[in-house]
Each structure stands twice: as structure tokens, then as C-alpha cells.
Amino acid sequence: MNINEIITASLKESQSTLEKIYNNDQFISSIEKASECLIDTYKSNGKILLAGNGGSAADCQHICAELVGRLNFDRKPLSAIALTTNSSNLTCISNDYGYDHVFVRQMEALALSHDSLIVYTTSGTSKNILSLIEQARKKLKYIISLTGHNTQQLQKYSDVVISVDSKKTTRIQEIHAIVGHILCECVEEKLFENSK
């Protein structure tokens, strides 16, 4: 394929993935339920923790910034922590306890019972994410998992699983970015609807 063909094929694949979720009532319902969980967390004076690896770590930081900063209009900041950002924490915990514990240890230090967790794993099988949600289940209010087509292990411990029906990481991450913005938009609109 030449470059033009690569671009066209990629855009068509993105469009196809988006059309599949747009016409999927279960997918839309899962976003609605996740939004309600986040809104309830903030109404209970909780905070949101976020965790993911690689590109999903960037998604965590992005959504955290939208919550703490702003999305569509000025309003009070919302409490959120991306467990992917402190390089000293990440390297210390990985070195001393192993990478599978890199998020669990932080969650145990920072989480309170009225807090909630958003995790990203495109494969649905990331060991450190599965370990995190298993331990977080005993401690946190809600767990929301964003993933691809593989949901089996996440279903055990999550209140909501938002699953993109794709096996391709790039397409899954594109939809996760859209979902993250929608979640933030729902939270912002419902909590601060009179602030505009």
C-alpha cells in the first residue's frame, strides 16, 4: 500500500468501528451507567482514580486533566488522580514489589471508600489492572473498566465495563478517547448545569 492507501484504510476502519458502537444500545447504556457512577461519586464527596498502561496511561492523564481543569465551561475543579504520573512511585513500586503491583500500592495509599476507579486495558488482560480491580473491589465505591472485546476477567470486579468491539489497539484507544470526553461531559453538565 502507498501512503494514501494507508491513510484511507485507517480512516475507513475508524469510521466502521465508530458506526458499530453508535448503533449499539448496550455500549451507549454502559456509558450512561458509568456517568451515573461518576456523578454519584462526586455527589458523595469522592474522587476518581485512573490507571492504565502505555497509551492508556495517557488517556488516564487526559481525562484526569479534564476533570480537575475543565471541559466545556468554567466550574469548580473535580478531584481526580491519575496513578500513571508519578515516576518515583512507578519506579519504586515496580522495583521493590514488581510491576503487577504498580497501581495496587498507590490505590491502597490514596483510596477512600467513597472514591471510584476508572481503568483502561485494551487487551482486557493486563495483569496490573486485573490485580488493581480485584483489590479495589474491597475498598472503592465503583469500578469502571474500558477495554476491547475481551471482557471476561474485568466483569468479575467491575460495576461497568465499556467494551469496544475490536481487536485492534489503535481503534480501541480512539473510541476510549471519545468515551472519556463523553463521561466528562456528562459529569460536568449534570453537576454544574446551573453554572453556565
Contacts in CASP RR format, 6 or more apart in sequence:
PFRMAT RR
TARGET T0000
AUTHOR 0000-0000-0000
METHOD contacts of the structure
MODEL  1
MNINEIITASLKESQSTLEKIYNNDQFISSIEKASECLIDTYKSNGKILL
AGNGGSAADCQHICAELVGRLNFDRKPLSAIALTTNSSNLTCISNDYGYD
HVFVRQMEALALSHDSLIVYTTSGTSKNILSLIEQARKKLKYIISLTGHN
TQQLQKYSDVVISVDSKKTTRIQEIHAIVGHILCECVEEKLFENSK
1 9 0 8 1.000
10 170 0 8 1.000
13 168 0 8 1.000
13 171 0 8 1.000
14 171 0 8 1.000
14 174 0 8 1.000
17 164 0 8 1.000
17 165 0 8 1.000
17 166 0 8 1.000
17 171 0 8 1.000
17 174 0 8 1.000
17 175 0 8 1.000
18 174 0 8 1.000
18 175 0 8 1.000
18 178 0 8 1.000
20 165 0 8 1.000
21 27 0 8 1.000
21 28 0 8 1.000
21 164 0 8 1.000
21 165 0 8 1.000
21 175 0 8 1.000
24 165 0 8 1.000
27 162 0 8 1.000
27 163 0 8 1.000
27 164 0 8 1.000
30 160 0 8 1.000
30 161 0 8 1.000
30 162 0 8 1.000
30 163 0 8 1.000
31 162 0 8 1.000
31 179 0 8 1.000
31 182 0 8 1.000
31 183 0 8 1.000
31 186 0 8 1.000
32 186 0 8 1.000
33 159 0 8 1.000
33 160 0 8 1.000
34 144 0 8 1.000
34 160 0 8 1.000
34 162 0 8 1.000
34 183 0 8 1.000
35 182 0 8 1.000
35 183 0 8 1.000
35 186 0 8 1.000
35 187 0 8 1.000
35 190 0 8 1.000
37 116 0 8 1.000
37 141 0 8 1.000
37 142 0 8 1.000
37 144 0 8 1.000
37 159 0 8 1.000
37 160 0 8 1.000
38 48 0 8 1.000
38 116 0 8 1.000
38 142 0 8 1.000
38 144 0 8 1.000
38 183 0 8 1.000
38 186 0 8 1.000
38 187 0 8 1.000
39 186 0 8 1.000
39 187 0 8 1.000
39 190 0 8 1.000
39 191 0 8 1.000
40 141 0 8 1.000
40 142 0 8 1.000
41 47 0 8 1.000
41 48 0 8 1.000
41 114 0 8 1.000
41 115 0 8 1.000
41 116 0 8 1.000
41 141 0 8 1.000
41 142 0 8 1.000
42 48 0 8 1.000
42 78 0 8 1.000
42 79 0 8 1.000
42 187 0 8 1.000
42 191 0 8 1.000
43 191 0 8 1.000
44 114 0 8 1.000
44 141 0 8 1.000
45 114 0 8 1.000
46 79 0 8 1.000
46 112 0 8 1.000
46 114 0 8 1.000
46 115 0 8 1.000
46 116 0 8 1.000
46 141 0 8 1.000
47 79 0 8 1.000
47 80 0 8 1.000
47 81 0 8 1.000
47 112 0 8 1.000
47 115 0 8 1.000
47 116 0 8 1.000
48 64 0 8 1.000
48 67 0 8 1.000
48 78 0 8 1.000
48 79 0 8 1.000
48 80 0 8 1.000
48 81 0 8 1.000
48 115 0 8 1.000
48 116 0 8 1.000
48 117 0 8 1.000
48 118 0 8 1.000
49 80 0 8 1.000
49 81 0 8 1.000
49 83 0 8 1.000
49 106 0 8 1.000
49 107 0 8 1.000
49 110 0 8 1.000
49 111 0 8 1.000
49 115 0 8 1.000
49 116 0 8 1.000
49 117 0 8 1.000
49 118 0 8 1.000
49 140 0 8 1.000
50 60 0 8 1.000
50 61 0 8 1.000
50 63 0 8 1.000
50 64 0 8 1.000
50 80 0 8 1.000
50 81 0 8 1.000
50 82 0 8 1.000
50 83 0 8 1.000
50 84 0 8 1.000
50 117 0 8 1.000
50 118 0 8 1.000
50 119 0 8 1.000
50 120 0 8 1.000
51 57 0 8 1.000
51 60 0 8 1.000
51 82 0 8 1.000
51 83 0 8 1.000
51 84 0 8 1.000
51 103 0 8 1.000
51 107 0 8 1.000
51 117 0 8 1.000
51 118 0 8 1.000
51 119 0 8 1.000
51 120 0 8 1.000
51 128 0 8 1.000
51 129 0 8 1.000
51 132 0 8 1.000
52 59 0 8 1.000
52 60 0 8 1.000
52 83 0 8 1.000
52 84 0 8 1.000
52 103 0 8 1.000
52 119 0 8 1.000
52 120 0 8 1.000
52 121 0 8 1.000
52 126 0 8 1.000
52 129 0 8 1.000
53 120 0 8 1.000
53 121 0 8 1.000
53 126 0 8 1.000
53 128 0 8 1.000
53 129 0 8 1.000
55 173 0 8 1.000
56 120 0 8 1.000
56 121 0 8 1.000
56 122 0 8 1.000
56 146 0 8 1.000
56 173 0 8 1.000
56 176 0 8 1.000
57 82 0 8 1.000
57 84 0 8 1.000
57 120 0 8 1.000
59 120 0 8 1.000
59 146 0 8 1.000
59 173 0 8 1.000
59 176 0 8 1.000
59 177 0 8 1.000
59 180 0 8 1.000
60 82 0 8 1.000
60 83 0 8 1.000
60 84 0 8 1.000
60 118 0 8 1.000
60 120 0 8 1.000
61 82 0 8 1.000
61 84 0 8 1.000
61 85 0 8 1.000
62 177 0 8 1.000
62 180 0 8 1.000
63 80 0 8 1.000
63 82 0 8 1.000
63 118 0 8 1.000
63 180 0 8 1.000
63 183 0 8 1.000
63 184 0 8 1.000
64 80 0 8 1.000
64 81 0 8 1.000
64 82 0 8 1.000
66 180 0 8 1.000
66 181 0 8 1.000
66 184 0 8 1.000
67 77 0 8 1.000
67 78 0 8 1.000
67 79 0 8 1.000
67 80 0 8 1.000
67 184 0 8 1.000
67 187 0 8 1.000
68 77 0 8 1.000
68 78 0 8 1.000
68 79 0 8 1.000
68 80 0 8 1.000
69 77 0 8 1.000
69 78 0 8 1.000
70 188 0 8 1.000
71 181 0 8 1.000
71 184 0 8 1.000
71 185 0 8 1.000
71 188 0 8 1.000
72 185 0 8 1.000
72 188 0 8 1.000
72 189 0 8 1.000
73 188 0 8 1.000
73 192 0 8 1.000
73 195 0 8 1.000
73 196 0 8 1.000
74 195 0 8 1.000
75 188 0 8 1.000
75 191 0 8 1.000
75 192 0 8 1.000
75 195 0 8 1.000
76 192 0 8 1.000
78 187 0 8 1.000
78 191 0 8 1.000
81 110 0 8 1.000
83 89 0 8 1.000
83 102 0 8 1.000
83 103 0 8 1.000
83 106 0 8 1.000
83 107 0 8 1.000
83 110 0 8 1.000
84 90 0 8 1.000
86 106 0 8 1.000
89 102 0 8 1.000
89 105 0 8 1.000
89 106 0 8 1.000
90 102 0 8 1.000
93 101 0 8 1.000
93 102 0 8 1.000
93 105 0 8 1.000
93 106 0 8 1.000
94 101 0 8 1.000
94 102 0 8 1.000
97 105 0 8 1.000
99 127 0 8 1.000
99 128 0 8 1.000
100 127 0 8 1.000
100 128 0 8 1.000
100 131 0 8 1.000
101 128 0 8 1.000
101 131 0 8 1.000
102 128 0 8 1.000
103 128 0 8 1.000
103 129 0 8 1.000
103 131 0 8 1.000
103 132 0 8 1.000
104 128 0 8 1.000
104 131 0 8 1.000
104 132 0 8 1.000
104 135 0 8 1.000
104 136 0 8 1.000
107 117 0 8 1.000
107 132 0 8 1.000
107 135 0 8 1.000
107 136 0 8 1.000
107 139 0 8 1.000
107 140 0 8 1.000
108 135 0 8 1.000
108 139 0 8 1.000
111 117 0 8 1.000
111 136 0 8 1.000
111 139 0 8 1.000
111 140 0 8 1.000
113 139 0 8 1.000
113 140 0 8 1.000
113 141 0 8 1.000
114 141 0 8 1.000
115 140 0 8 1.000
115 141 0 8 1.000
116 140 0 8 1.000
116 141 0 8 1.000
116 142 0 8 1.000
116 143 0 8 1.000
116 144 0 8 1.000
117 132 0 8 1.000
117 133 0 8 1.000
117 136 0 8 1.000
117 140 0 8 1.000
117 142 0 8 1.000
117 143 0 8 1.000
117 144 0 8 1.000
118 144 0 8 1.000
118 145 0 8 1.000
118 146 0 8 1.000
118 183 0 8 1.000
119 129 0 8 1.000
119 132 0 8 1.000
119 133 0 8 1.000
119 143 0 8 1.000
119 144 0 8 1.000
119 145 0 8 1.000
119 146 0 8 1.000
119 154 0 8 1.000
120 129 0 8 1.000
120 145 0 8 1.000
120 146 0 8 1.000
120 147 0 8 1.000
120 176 0 8 1.000
121 129 0 8 1.000
121 130 0 8 1.000
121 145 0 8 1.000
121 146 0 8 1.000
121 147 0 8 1.000
121 154 0 8 1.000
122 147 0 8 1.000
122 148 0 8 1.000
122 169 0 8 1.000
122 172 0 8 1.000
122 173 0 8 1.000
122 176 0 8 1.000
123 147 0 8 1.000
123 148 0 8 1.000
123 150 0 8 1.000
123 169 0 8 1.000
124 130 0 8 1.000
124 145 0 8 1.000
124 147 0 8 1.000
124 148 0 8 1.000
124 150 0 8 1.000
124 151 0 8 1.000
124 153 0 8 1.000
124 154 0 8 1.000
125 150 0 8 1.000
125 153 0 8 1.000
129 145 0 8 1.000
130 153 0 8 1.000
130 154 0 8 1.000
133 143 0 8 1.000
133 145 0 8 1.000
133 154 0 8 1.000
133 157 0 8 1.000
133 158 0 8 1.000
134 156 0 8 1.000
134 157 0 8 1.000
136 143 0 8 1.000
136 157 0 8 1.000
137 143 0 8 1.000
137 157 0 8 1.000
142 159 0 8 1.000
142 160 0 8 1.000
143 157 0 8 1.000
143 158 0 8 1.000
143 159 0 8 1.000
143 160 0 8 1.000
144 158 0 8 1.000
144 159 0 8 1.000
144 160 0 8 1.000
144 161 0 8 1.000
144 162 0 8 1.000
145 151 0 8 1.000
145 154 0 8 1.000
145 158 0 8 1.000
145 160 0 8 1.000
145 161 0 8 1.000
145 162 0 8 1.000
146 162 0 8 1.000
146 164 0 8 1.000
146 176 0 8 1.000
146 179 0 8 1.000
146 180 0 8 1.000
147 154 0 8 1.000
147 161 0 8 1.000
147 162 0 8 1.000
147 163 0 8 1.000
147 164 0 8 1.000
147 172 0 8 1.000
148 163 0 8 1.000
148 164 0 8 1.000
148 165 0 8 1.000
148 166 0 8 1.000
148 167 0 8 1.000
148 172 0 8 1.000
149 163 0 8 1.000
149 164 0 8 1.000
149 165 0 8 1.000
149 166 0 8 1.000
149 167 0 8 1.000
151 161 0 8 1.000
151 163 0 8 1.000
154 161 0 8 1.000
155 161 0 8 1.000
162 176 0 8 1.000
162 179 0 8 1.000
164 171 0 8 1.000
164 172 0 8 1.000
164 175 0 8 1.000
164 176 0 8 1.000
166 172 0 8 1.000
166 175 0 8 1.000
END
